[in-house]
Amino acid sequence: MDTVLIGGFAFLACGAVIWLILSRLQKSEASDRKKRLLTYFLLGLLVIMVIAVSYTHLRAHETSLHL
């Protein structure tokens, strides 16, 4: 299984969705505090996504070394 390709696609898809949500959020009439909190939350999710993809790729690479 090509974890780099799948992980890269998942990261790009997640990044695109977050970008769309943030661009609509900035145009909304929500309070600045709500905008800021949601922005931090979404960027935190993106960081967690990067960690998850890296961890999955590491585990797949380790198992391929122990054939």
ZIGI-V358956 format. One line per field, one symbol per residue. phi: phi as a letter, one per 40 degrees, with the letter a starting at -180 (. if undefined). A space follows every 50 residues. Layout:
phi: ???
//
This chain:
phi: .ccccccccccccccccccccccccccccccccccccccccccccccccc ccccccccccccccccc
//
